[in-house]
Amino acid sequence: MDVIVGGGVVGLSVAWRLARDGRPVTLVDPAPASGASHAAAGMLAPVSEVAYTEVPLLRLGVASLRRWPAFATELAADAGLAGTEALDLRSDGTLDVAFGTDDLAALDELATYMEKLELPVERLSGRECRRLEPMLAPSVRGGLLAPGDAWVDPRRVTAALLAALDRRGVPLVRSRVGELLRDGGRVTGVRLGEGAEMRAERVVLAAGVWSAGLAEVPVRPVKGQIMRLRSPQPLLTRCVRGTVHGTPVYLVPRGDGELVVGATQEEMGFDTRVTAGGLYELLRDARELVPGVTELEIADVVAGLRPGTPDNLPVIGPSGTPGLALATGHHRGGVLLAPLTADILLGEEGELAALCTPGRFREIS
Ligand code: GLY
């Protein structure tokens, strides 16, 4: 039996795909779907999320995005949902906008880079941006449309994964894992916080930033504060992002009119407080992009901890220790990379799996 430690979008996806494949699996988490996945905006946006030096991450993201439609269709069916609309899966692209000459030059450089990688992007004038998104600020001077980018509602996805696991009879143990059980250099199971032992042929550590408390894994918390605004009508039709006062901000519209504004990126240890300063910056920057956001009702504010790694790539696959596999370190891309992660834990090998291999960090055990 496989024991999956961690019930965020990654752990739940791995457990579900293994169960679907007919493998015996148990999931352990004291409060599934309440950590980083609960805070996540759900952007499936490898193209607009990428920074210059991160070609490997871009490749992982593009590959996982391609798998999302089938993943969502199968998940919806397994969870007893009518279709992928129930997950709010939308593929209307991301519009990255610029205000000043420097921003425009940066977007232009990014476009050239994307074109070199043969990724579909379109350069747009300010007027063209406003034609696509009439609520954008008049000061927007131009933009870059990544038409292939998509997004999903992570809270609906995790709820669907929990339902699918339930329908497949996968046991969900609502406990904290205190430690991994080891015997002769092998991981043989987990000890629950209450002291009970669970034996496993393989333990998959998918506890996000909490994975580091159970094994030597180089993940660190990167705090993100995010807010959800409620709008009677959708303010935007696609994801919009931009850099304001030197910080990136993004707006993700949900089908029900909700608008997600995110996210801060703070290295504050395990601090999950929502702060006045964090929310002020998000609103200030969002208002620069779309002035109408200040009219909206605040529905929810939350902070989560992204599991960052030294090279920004996730850590997925067998560890150096027999009986222990990892599925953590997804940083800004847990929702996007969930389908690919599950496939690697199901045994996918090759170039993509090699990019994520735990073996690149010598300290992992
Ligand atoms: N993927 C967006 C974020 O982590 O803020």
Residues whose N, C-alpha, C, O or C-beta is under 5 A from the ligand:
A	BS01	LIG	G224 A263 R332
